[in-house]
Amino acid sequence: MELQDKVILVVGGANGIGKATAELCVARGAHVVIADVDEVTGQQTASGMGATFVRVDVTSEASVRRLFEHVALQGADRLDVLIHTAGILKGAYTPIEEFSLDTFRQVLDVNVVGSFLCAKHATPLLKKSSHGVILLVSSGAAQGGSSSYAYGTSKGGVTSLGVTLANKLAADRIRVNVLHPGNIRTSMKLSVIEADALKRGQSMDQLVAESNLGEPEGMAKVLAWLASDDADYVRGFIFTR
C-alpha cells in the first residue's frame, strides 16, 4: 500500500476529503500536488505537509491546462494518479420551481465539467505511467437522491463519466474508480445539515449527532489504497459510509 515516489495530483485538496487524502499520500511517500480554487487555504495546506500547490478553476479549460503543464514539469512529464475531490453543493432544500438555472449550471460546471476537464488533461500524462489511476469522487446522492436538485444531478453525471472513462481508458492501462461517500464530516455536509436544521426548526447539534458522520481521514485511507498498486484488480464503484 506504499505510494513511494508516485506523482499524485489531488484536485480539491485544500480541505475536507482532499486535504486528508493529500496528507496521507505524502506520509506514504508520494510526491503530491494540491490544486484548488482557494489559493490562501491551499497554499497553507500544501506548505504544512510538504506538497506543492497550484491554483485552478476547474470550470476553465485554460486554467486546467496550466495546472497540468505544471504537473508535467513537477513530475518529470509523468502523472501516476489523479484524485478528483473538487465539488460544490448549492440549493439545498430549494423547491424545483424556485431553483435558479444559474445555480444549477454552476454546480454542474464545477462537479461534472471540472471532472471531465481534469480527466481529459490528465490522460496524456497518465498514459506514461505503468499503473495510471483516476479516482473520481461522486456521492451516495447519485443513487439515493440529494437535498439539491443540482448536486444530485451532477453526481449522477460524475458517476456516468467514470463508467465511460473506465471503458475507454482500460486499453491504455489506466484504471478508473468512482467513489460514492455517504455522510462525511466536511464543511459541505455541515452546511447541508445546518440548512436542514433551519427548515425543521431543530438544533443543528442534534442533527449532527443523529447523522453519524464519518471522518475525512477514513475516506483518505480508502483513496490512498485505491491510488496504490495493491488496488490494481479493483474495478467500478466503491461505496463507503
Secondary structure by P-SEA (a helix, b strand, c coil): cccccbbbbbccccccaaaaaaaaaaaaccbbbbbccaaaaaaaaaaacbbbbbbbccccaaaaaaaaaaaaaaacccccbbbbccccccccccccccccaaaaaaaaaacaaaaaaaaaaaaaaaaaccbbbbbbbbccccccccccaaaaaaaaaaaaaaaaaaaaaccccbbbbbbbbcccccaaaaaaaaaaaaaacccaaaaaaaaccccaaaaaaaaaaaacccccccccccccc
